[in-house]
């Protein structure tokens, strides 16, 4: 069910971002990345909040999950901050983000209260789709409409965040983001297999 939920969400997102219609352009890619990251930053924060409140209420340890979930949320937010260096979205786009976030935060919060296992599996599949998106983006960098990203300088915020070389390019940034998404995929699939009171196998920063 988690897989098909993500596929349905992906279909709607593809239509909204213009991914399925016409040629992809630099503008379409930037909009797609920005919208993707506004969604991707939600699950980790919601899951961390639910587990934090649960730990306070029950007066028991969280078994180390919270820090990993917050790291995920912060990492996705930084992806957004980097993308925003390329283009600032307009009022209509921001309104769509506000609407989507309002729905997704509430639905995911309720779902996490009901079944954390389902939610982590859902996020694992969501991150899988993100990996596919960034892989497609890299193809367009190598042989498509955004080939200039091979040489365009990486934003300073990206260089600082990932401790990249000063001469890094936007292609290098996309490679870093894809690696992050692949890591989040593995973490969430692993979390979906664990009992909620098992220790987190991922140490801080891993």
N, C-alpha and C positions, 0 to 999 in steps of 0.2 A: 504493500500500500504506500509506503514511503517513497518508493521509486516512482510509482505512477503519479503521486502528488507532485513530485518535482518535475516530472515530464509535462504535466498540465501547466504548472507555473512557468516553465521554460517556454512553452508554446505561446502563452500570453505575452511574455516578455519579448520574445522574438518579433511578435507583431508590433508591439508598442515601440520598440527601438528601431524598427525598419530593417531588421536583419534579414527578413524573408522577402523583402520587396526591393527590386532594383539593385544597383551596384552599391557596395559598401564604400563610404567615403571617410576621410579623416574625421569629419564632424560626427558621422554616425558612430564611429568607433569610440570617440571620446564620450559621447552621450551614453552609449551602452555600458562602458566601463564605469562611469560615474553612477548610473542608476544601479548597476550590479552591486557596487560597493556600499551603496546606502542600504541595500537589503542585507548583504552579507555581514554587516556589522551588528545586526540585531540579535541573532541567536545566542552568541556567546555572552552578551550582556544580560539578556533575559535569563538564561540558564544560571549564570553566576548569581544574579539577584535572588532567584528562587531558592537556590542552594544556600545562599547566605542567610536569608530569612529563616529557612528551615533549621539551619544550624543554631541560630539564635533562639528560636522557639523551643527546640528540643534540648538545647544546652549540650550539644554533642559536636564532636569534630566533623569537619566536612570531608575528611580524608584527602585533602589536598587538591580537590577538583577546581575550586574557585579561581585560583591564580592562573591556571591554564585557560579557563574560559574567558577570563578578563584579558589575558594576553591575546587571545584570538580576536576578541572584539576590538581591542586597540590596534592590532595589526591591520584589520580590515578598514578601520577608520583612517589609518595612515595611507592605505592604498587610495582612499578617496581624496585625501589631502594632496597627494601627488598628482592625481588626475585633474584636480581643480587648477593646477598650475598651467594646464594646457588650454582650458577654456572655462569660463564662468557661465553656468546655465541661466536661462531666462526665467521669468516669472511663471510661465505655464509649466515648465519642467519642474521647477521647485514645488509648485502646487501638486503635481502628480506624485512627487516624492513624499510630500506630507500626507497625501491621501493613502498611498501604498503603505507607508510606515505605520499610520494609525491603525490600519487593518491588520497588518502582519504582526505588529507587537502584541496586540490583544489576542489574536488567534494563536500565536506561538506560545504566549504565556499560559493560556488555558491548556493547550496541548501538552506543555511541559509538566504542568501540574498533574495531568492525567497519566502520561506515559513518557518519561524521560528517554527510555530506550528507543521509542519510535522517533522522537525528536532528534536524537543524535544520529540515528540512521538516515533521517531526512536530510540533515545538514551534511552528512557524509556524501550523499548523492548530489546535493546542491553544490558542494565543493567540486565534485567530479565534473559537473557541467561548467563550472568556472574554469577548471583546467582545460576543458575542451575549447572554451571561448578564447582563452589566452593563447592556446596552441594555434587556433585559427588566426588570431591576431598576428602571431609571429610569421605565419605563412604570408600574410598580406604585407608584412614588413619586408620579407625577403623577395616577394614577387608580386606586389600589388600596389594599392593606392597610397600606402603609407611607407613606401620604401625610404623616404627621407628620414624616418625614425632610426635608420641604421647609423646615421651620422649626427642627428640632432642631439645636442647636449642634454644630459639628464638634468632635471630640476635639482636645485641645491638641496631642497628638503629630502629628496630621494637619496642623494649622495651621502648626506649626513645620517639619515635613518639606517640605511643598510651598510654604512661605512664603505662605500664604493670608491673606486679610483676616481680622481678628479676628471679624467677624460671619458668617463662612462657615458653611454648614449641611452636614448629612450628604449632601444631594443634591449639593452642590459636591464633596464628597469622592468620591462615586461617579463623578462626571464626570472627576475627576482620575485615578482608578484606571482607568477605561475608556480614557482617553488613553494611559496607560502601557502597557496591554495591546495597544493598537493599534500602538504603537511597537515593542514586542517582536515582534509579528507580522511587521512589515516587516523588522526586523533579521534575524530567523531565516530568513525566506524568501530574503533577500539572501545570507546566509551559506551557504544550501544550494546557491546557484548558483556560489559561489566555490570555487576550489581551496584546499585547506587551507594552502598556502604562499603564498597571495596576501595582500596587505596589507589590513588592516581599513579599510574606507572611513569608519567611524564614529570620530570623535575622542572622547576622554574626556569624559563628561558629555553626549554628544549621542545 
